[in-house]
Every structure is written in structure tokens, then in C-alpha cells.
Amino acid sequence: MMKQTVAMEGVKGQLSRQQSNVILASLISRSEDTGVFERHLALEEKIAGSPLVIGNRTQLFRDGESTYAAMFKAIASAKDHINVETYIIEDDEIGRKFSDALIAKQAQGVQVAMIYDSVGSLQTPKEFFQRLRDSGIKTLEFNPVNPLQARKGWEVNQRDHRKLLIVDGQSAFLGGINISGVYSSGSSGQRSAGKSPQDRKVPWRDTHLLVEGPVVADFQKMFLETWRKQKADPLPERIFFPPPVQRGKDVVRAIASSSDDEGGGQMYNTLVSAIGSAETSVYLTFAYFAPDERIVGALIAAVGRGVDVKIILPGSTDSALVFHAGRSYYSELLRAGVKIYERKDALLHAKTALIDGVWSTIGSTNLDWRSFLHNDEVNAVVLGIEFAAQMNAMFEKDLAASAEITRDAWHSRPLLARLKEKAARVWVYWL
């Protein structure tokens, strides 16, 4: 029996205590250990600041091609509005295909709005965005690098790292995938110089999520709040919050983090809490790994409780400083019994976590100081064993394509690698 009521919402708003307990009891009954599930619910409820929302349908994507195909299908179906928020949009084949699709919908009377990050999209020509504006698309540059264009003070270190696509207030895409040709199959990419993974034609591996149902309203609120905080001109009136419709049985919580948050933000604290309450397993997959002491301590403490802790990280990267800074934590973690793996055949860009086979998250948040302190991020937390089973299958597939980092091998690494780690560690706060 639940010892407390957890706030839940459905298509008709907030559920009663009795309705919430019935749904939670159903979720708990499907898990092997009801105590684990209850504990995650209780701890997360104190931190997240947003309700669990029932009646959603989710779809998991593990590559750019399938994600883009679903996105273009959703864009083509739009009737009222499309809101896009992205860190990177490139002037390449994928970026132009996106812009063409959005311009076509704008011409049909569907209002399109786009937020793009000034630093993330720095390489994209201004003409690319002017074409969007000329078509009637409302386009907002987040925290412009040029201080003369700043609308709310020059905050060049505060970035919008979110990836959101919201269609008609009824479906939302989020995760780690930017709008860039590097996610296309066999792409060599264009974003890094020198001996980068792209130069070696290593494909990118990322994770994205489609959510349909009442929780989309929470993601919509995040987009509109970012638009407002950037002091942009008001958007035209649209049906941003249509009457919610039940689409499935998934229970989802939308979590936003921003540089305005104190103490690392909601997603950071939610993840620390989830790791801290883990009883059986913690499976993490992250593109950028430069954790703080709380994260390291939570992982080590979990191993001490007998929890199986496995982390899959990139074996190659598009950010050398973060890559080497992350590796500077390996010795301490390996010594404690954390199992670390590096993906070798792809550039790993996913940001996911699976804990105790019941708690899952997908989003834009990395395990680094930039995500904790300097970025606007967005994640979805999905509760339940059915979705967790899909996450576990994805994790096992990544694990099979990764090489385990053993203590003996790590202690034998070259001196040059150790020096790079020490040098990168100095800059960990700013990476």
C-alpha cells in the first residue's frame, strides 16, 4: 500500500488521491520489487516540481534516420502550429530539408516558431535563418554571441542545449539529436577539425523520444517560457494547449533545467536522487561525462550497497577536453567497482539512464558541469517496466558494441593520456 499520495495528472487535470493510488498500485504490481518502485516515486516527488502524467504513448528511437523520418511525418501532419527548439541546426542536407518542410507548413497557414542556440549554431550562415524569417517563421536566437544583439543581458556562457519539436500541442520529440547531417547513416560529419571521429567516418549513435498525450502540455510550457524569458516578440495566438487526449498508458514526467536553477537544477537533483535510491541496477549512457563530487559519490555509494553500476561512454568524441576530463574520473570509479565501457564503433551522443528496471530518462542533459550549471536542458522521466524493458534492450545492444575498461589496462595507459586528463580536469567547470 502507498504510504503517501504522489501528484498525478490525466486528461481531466489532477487526479484524486484514490485515482492516483489505483494507478500507482497497478504500476507497482508489475514490478518485481514494490519497495524499489515506491522509493523512487517518493524521493523524486520531493524534487521534480512537475507532476507525473498518465495517458501517454511513447516511442523510442536510437538513430537519426528513424528519428528524422518520424519528425518529418509529424511536421507534415501539423494543422495549427509547430514549435522547434534546438541547440544545433546546420545548413546541410538535413538542415535544408527541415527548413523546407517548415517553410512549406508556414505557407499552408501553420504557424512555425524556432529557437536556436547562438553558440551551437554559430557555423550556420545568417542567410539560412533569414530565409526562415522571410517565409513568416518566428525565429529566435538564444543568447546571441554578439553583445549588441543581446535582449536580456550578455550571457554568452548560458546556452540552450534543449532539443524539442512540438506539433499542434499533441506530440513532442526530445532527446539528444540535433538537426544535422552527422546523424545520417554513414555520415562523415562537418563539425570537427583534425583527426576527429567524423574524419574517420564513424557514425553517430544517439537516442530520441516521441511522446504523445497530456504530458506534451508541460513540454509546451517550457518552450513558451523560454520564448518569454528571451524577451522576444509575442507569438501569434494559436491553440498551444488543445484539450488533452489519452494516447496510451505510459506515465511520464517532464523535467526542465535552466541556468536560472539553483543547486544544479531539477534534472541533476532528480538523477542524483534516483542513483542514491537505486537498489539493484544503475545503467548510464552519456556522451559527455565530467561529473561533480555528488554524482561520483552517489555512484560509489551505490556499488557499496551491492548495486550493479555500469556506464557506457564514448571511445571517441567531438569534444576532446570533455573526453579527457571524464577519463580523469575513471581510476576512482574503477577502484570502487563501477563498471565502465567505451563505445568504439560509433560516436556516442546519447544521454539516457535506466535505474532498477523501472525508472528511465531520456533527454538533452549530460553528466557534466555545463549541463548542471550553464545550460537549459529538457528530459522525460518514464516510469514502468514495459518502457524500461525497451531501454534495457537498447543498453545491452550498446554494451555488446563496447569495450570494458579494466583496472589493469587503465593503470597501464600511456603517460601522455594521463597528462591530458590532468590538464582537462582543470577546466571541468567550464567545459
C-alpha positions in Angstrom: 0.0 0.0 0.0 1.2 3.5 -0.8 2.3 5.4 2.3 1.7 8.8 0.5 -0.1 10.2 -2.5 2.0 11.2 -5.5 0.7 14.1 -7.6 -0.6 12.7 -10.9 -2.5 14.3 -13.8 -4.6 13.0 -16.6 -6.7 14.3 -19.4 -9.1 15.9 -16.9 -6.4 17.5 -14.8 -5.2 16.5 -11.4 -6.3 13.1 -10.2 -7.9 12.4 -6.9 -6.0 10.6 -4.1 -7.9 7.5 -4.8 -7.4 7.6 -8.6 -3.6 8.2 -8.1 -3.3 5.3 -5.7 -5.1 2.9 -8.1 -2.8 3.8 -11.0 0.3 3.6 -8.8 -0.8 0.3 -7.4 -1.1 -1.0 -11.0 2.4 0.2 -11.8 3.8 -1.3 -8.7 2.2 -4.6 -9.2 4.0 -5.1 -12.5 7.5 -4.6 -10.8 9.3 -7.4 -9.1 10.1 -5.3 -6.0 7.3 -3.0 -5.0 9.6 -1.3 -2.4 12.0 -0.2 -5.1 9.3 1.4 -7.1 7.7 3.2 -4.2 11.0 4.6 -3.0 11.8 6.1 -6.5 8.3 7.7 -6.5 8.6 9.2 -3.0 12.1 10.6 -3.5 11.6 12.0 -7.0 8.3 13.6 -5.9 10.1 15.9 -3.5 12.5 17.2 -6.2 11.0 17.3 -9.6 8.4 20.1 -9.2 6.3 18.7 -12.0 3.5 16.1 -11.9 3.5 12.5 -13.1 1.2 12.5 -16.1 -0.8 9.4 -17.2 -2.3 8.5 -20.5 0.7 9.0 -22.8 2.2 7.0 -25.6 6.0 6.9 -26.1 8.2 5.7 -29.0 11.9 5.2 -28.6 14.4 6.0 -31.4 18.1 5.0 -31.4 19.4 6.7 -34.6 19.0 9.8 -36.6 17.4 8.3 -39.6 14.4 6.9 -37.9 14.0 10.0 -35.7 14.0 12.3 -38.7 11.6 10.1 -40.6 9.1 10.4 -37.6 9.7 14.1 -37.3 9.0 14.8 -40.9 5.9 12.8 -40.7 4.7 14.8 -37.7 5.6 18.1 -39.4 3.6 17.1 -42.5 0.6 16.4 -40.3 0.6 19.7 -38.5 -2.6 21.7 -38.6 -2.2 24.6 -36.2 1.4 25.2 -35.1 5.0 23.8 -34.9 7.5 24.9 -32.2 11.1 23.9 -32.6 13.9 24.4 -30.0 17.4 23.1 -30.9 21.0 23.6 -29.9 22.3 23.0 -33.5 20.7 23.4 -36.8 23.1 23.1 -39.7 23.0 24.4 -43.3 23.4 20.9 -44.7 21.2 18.3 -46.4 19.2 17.6 -43.2 19.0 21.2 -42.1 17.8 22.3 -45.5 15.2 19.5 -45.6 13.9 20.7 -42.2 13.8 24.3 -43.3 12.0 23.4 -46.5 9.4 21.3 -44.6 8.8 24.1 -42.0 8.6 26.8 -44.7 6.0 24.7 -46.6 3.9 24.3 -43.5 4.1 28.1 -42.8 2.9 28.7 -46.3 -0.1 26.5 -45.5 -1.1 28.7 -42.6 0.6 26.6 -39.9 2.4 29.0 -37.5 6.1 27.9 -37.1 8.4 29.2 -34.3 12.0 28.2 -33.9 14.5 28.8 -31.1 18.1 28.0 -31.9 21.2 28.4 -29.8 23.7 31.1 -30.9 26.8 29.2 -30.0 25.5 25.8 -31.1 24.5 27.1 -34.5 27.4 29.5 -34.8 28.6 27.9 -38.1 25.2 28.2 -39.7 25.1 31.2 -42.1 22.8 34.1 -41.2 21.2 33.7 -44.6 19.8 30.3 -43.6 17.8 31.9 -40.7 16.9 34.9 -42.8 15.2 32.6 -45.3 13.1 31.2 -42.4 12.1 34.7 -41.3 11.3 35.9 -44.8 8.8 33.0 -45.0 7.0 34.1 -41.9 8.6 31.7 -39.4 9.2 33.3 -36.0 12.9 32.8 -35.3 14.7 33.4 -32.1 18.5 33.3 -31.5 19.0 32.2 -27.9 21.5 34.5 -26.0 23.2 35.9 -29.1 27.0 35.8 -29.1 27.1 39.4 -30.4 26.5 41.6 -27.3 24.9 44.3 -29.5 22.1 41.8 -30.2 21.5 40.7 -26.6 18.0 41.2 -25.3 18.3 40.4 -21.6 22.0 41.0 -20.8 25.0 39.4 -22.4 25.1 35.8 -21.1 27.3 34.0 -23.5 28.1 31.1 -21.2 24.4 30.3 -20.7 23.3 28.1 -23.6 20.1 26.4 -24.8 21.0 22.8 -25.2 17.4 21.5 -25.5 16.1 19.6 -28.5 12.3 19.9 -28.7 9.9 19.6 -31.6 6.2 20.2 -30.6 3.4 19.7 -33.1 -0.1 21.1 -32.5 0.5 20.7 -28.7 -0.2 17.0 -29.1 3.2 15.4 -29.8 6.7 16.2 -28.6 10.1 14.9 -29.7 13.0 15.3 -27.3 16.4 13.7 -26.7 19.9 14.1 -27.9 19.5 14.6 -31.6 20.2 18.0 -33.2 19.2 19.0 -36.7 22.4 18.0 -38.5 23.6 15.6 -41.2 26.1 13.9 -38.8 23.2 11.7 -37.7 22.6 10.4 -41.2 23.8 6.8 -41.8 27.4 6.7 -42.8 27.8 10.5 -42.4 31.3 11.8 -42.1 30.1 15.0 -40.5 31.4 18.5 -40.7 31.6 19.8 -37.2 35.2 19.0 -36.1 38.6 19.6 -37.5 41.7 17.4 -37.3 41.6 13.7 -36.6 38.0 13.6 -35.3 35.7 10.7 -35.3 33.9 12.4 -38.2 37.0 12.4 -40.3 37.2 8.7 -39.8 33.6 8.4 -40.9 32.4 7.0 -37.6 28.6 7.0 -37.5 26.8 8.8 -34.6 24.7 6.9 -32.1 22.0 8.9 -30.3 18.6 8.4 -28.6 15.4 10.3 -29.1 11.8 10.0 -27.8 8.4 10.8 -29.2 5.7 11.5 -26.6 2.0 11.9 -27.4 -0.6 12.7 -24.8 -1.4 15.0 -21.9 2.3 15.5 -20.8 3.0 17.4 -24.0 1.4 20.4 -22.4 4.3 20.5 -19.9 6.9 20.5 -22.7 4.9 23.2 -24.5 5.1 25.4 -21.3 8.9 25.0 -21.3 9.1 26.2 -24.9 6.8 29.2 -24.3 8.6 30.1 -21.1 12.0 30.2 -22.9 10.5 32.4 -25.6 9.2 34.8 -22.9 12.4 34.8 -20.9 14.4 35.8 -24.0 12.2 38.9 -24.4 11.2 38.0 -27.9 8.1 39.5 -29.6 5.0 37.6 -28.5 4.0 34.6 -30.7 0.7 34.8 -32.7 -2.3 33.3 -30.9 -2.5 29.6 -31.6 -4.1 26.5 -29.9 -0.9 25.8 -27.9 -2.9 23.8 -25.3 -5.6 21.8 -27.0 -7.9 19.6 -24.9 -5.8 16.7 -23.7 -6.5 13.3 -25.1 -5.4 9.9 -23.7 -3.0 8.3 -26.2 -1.6 5.3 -24.2 -0.7 4.0 -20.8 2.7 5.5 -20.2 3.4 7.5 -17.1 5.7 10.4 -17.9 7.2 13.4 -16.1 8.6 16.4 -18.0 11.6 17.9 -16.3 13.2 21.2 -17.4 16.5 22.6 -16.1 18.0 26.0 -16.8 20.9 28.2 -15.8 18.5 30.0 -13.5 18.1 27.0 -11.3 20.0 26.7 -8.0 21.9 23.7 -6.8 22.4 22.1 -10.2 18.8 22.1 -11.5 15.9 19.7 -11.3 17.2 17.1 -13.6 20.6 16.9 -11.9 18.9 16.6 -8.5 16.4 14.1 -9.8 19.2 11.9 -11.2 21.3 12.1 -8.0 18.2 11.1 -6.1 17.5 8.2 -8.4 21.0 6.9 -8.2 21.0 7.4 -4.5 17.9 5.3 -4.1 18.9 2.5 -6.5 18.7 -1.0 -5.1 19.5 -3.3 -8.0 21.0 -1.6 -11.0 22.2 1.8 -12.4 22.8 1.8 -16.2 24.0 5.1 -17.6 24.8 6.0 -21.2 26.2 9.5 -21.7 28.0 11.4 -24.4 29.8 13.9 -22.1 31.0 12.8 -18.7 32.6 15.2 -16.3 30.7 14.6 -13.0 30.9 16.5 -9.8 31.6 15.0 -6.4 27.9 14.3 -5.6 27.5 12.2 -8.8 30.8 10.4 -8.2 29.9 9.8 -4.5 26.4 8.5 -5.5 27.8 6.0 -7.9 30.4 4.8 -5.5 27.8 4.5 -2.7 25.5 2.5 -5.0 28.2 0.0 -5.6 28.8 -0.2 -1.9 25.1 -1.2 -1.5 25.5 -4.0 -3.9 24.0 -2.2 -6.9 25.2 -3.2 -10.4 26.6 0.1 -11.8 27.5 0.2 -15.5 28.4 3.3 -17.5 28.8 3.4 -21.3 30.8 6.3 -22.5 32.3 7.4 -25.9 35.5 5.8 -27.1 36.0 8.8 -29.4 34.4 12.2 -29.2 33.8 15.6 -30.9 34.9 17.3 -27.7 38.5 16.4 -26.7 38.5 18.4 -23.4 35.4 16.8 -22.0 36.6 13.4 -23.2 39.9 13.6 -21.3 38.3 15.3 -18.3 35.8 12.5 -18.0 38.5 9.9 -18.2 40.3 11.6 -15.2 37.5 10.1 -13.0 38.0 6.5 -14.2 40.6 5.4 -11.7 38.4 6.4 -8.7 35.3 4.8 -10.1 37.0 1.6 -11.2 38.7 1.2 -7.8 35.2 1.4 -6.2 33.8 -1.3 -8.5 31.9 0.8 -11.1 32.0 -0.9 -14.5 33.0 1.4 -17.3 32.6 0.7 -21.0 33.6 2.7 -24.1 31.7 2.5 -27.4 34.2 2.0 -30.1 32.3 1.7 -33.4 30.2 4.9 -33.2 30.4 8.4 -31.8 28.1 8.0 -28.7 25.9 11.1 -28.2 23.1 9.6 -26.2 22.0 10.8 -22.7 20.0 8.1 -21.0 19.7 6.4 -17.7 17.9 3.2 -16.5 17.6 2.5 -12.8 16.3 -0.6 -11.1 14.4 -1.7 -14.2 11.6 0.8 -13.5 12.9 4.3 -13.8 14.1 5.7 -17.2 15.1 9.1 -18.5 15.9 10.4 -22.0 16.8 14.0 -22.8 19.5 16.5 -23.6 21.2 16.5 -20.1 24.7 15.2 -19.9 26.7 14.2 -16.8 28.9 17.3 -16.9 29.1 20.7 -15.2 27.8 22.5 -18.3 24.5 20.7 -18.2 24.3 21.1 -14.4 25.0 24.8 -14.2 25.1 26.6 -17.6 22.6 25.0 -20.0 18.9 24.9 -20.5 18.0 21.2 -20.7 14.9 19.1 -21.0 14.3 15.4 -20.1 11.4 13.0 -19.9 11.3 10.5 -17.0 9.2 7.4 -17.8 8.1 5.1 -15.1 7.2 1.5 -15.7 8.8 -1.9 -16.5 7.5 -2.1 -20.1 9.3 1.0 -21.3 12.3 0.1 -19.1 12.5 -3.2 -20.9 13.0 -1.3 -24.2 15.6 0.8 -22.5 17.4 -2.3 -21.2 17.4 -3.9 -24.7 19.0 -0.7 -26.1 21.6 -0.6 -23.3 22.5 -4.3 -23.9 23.0 -3.6 -27.6 25.3 -0.7 -26.8 27.1 -2.8 -24.2 27.7 -5.6 -26.8 29.4 -3.0 -29.1 31.6 -1.5 -26.3 34.9 -2.5 -24.7 35.1 -2.8 -20.9 37.8 -0.6 -19.3 39.6 -2.9 -16.8 41.6 -1.6 -13.8 44.8 -3.3 -15.0 44.5 -1.9 -18.6 43.6 1.5 -17.3 46.6 1.7 -14.9 48.9 0.8 -17.9 47.7 3.7 -20.1 50.4 6.0 -21.6 51.8 8.9 -19.7 50.6 11.3 -22.4 47.0 10.2 -21.7 47.4 10.9 -18.0 48.8 14.4 -18.7 45.8 15.2 -21.0 43.4 14.0 -18.3 45.1 16.3 -15.6 45.1 19.3 -17.9 41.4 18.8 -18.9 40.3 18.3 -15.3 41.4 21.9 -14.6 38.8 23.2 -17.0 36.0 20.9 -15.9 33.7 23.6 -14.6 33.7 25.5 -17.9 33.6 22.6 -20.4 
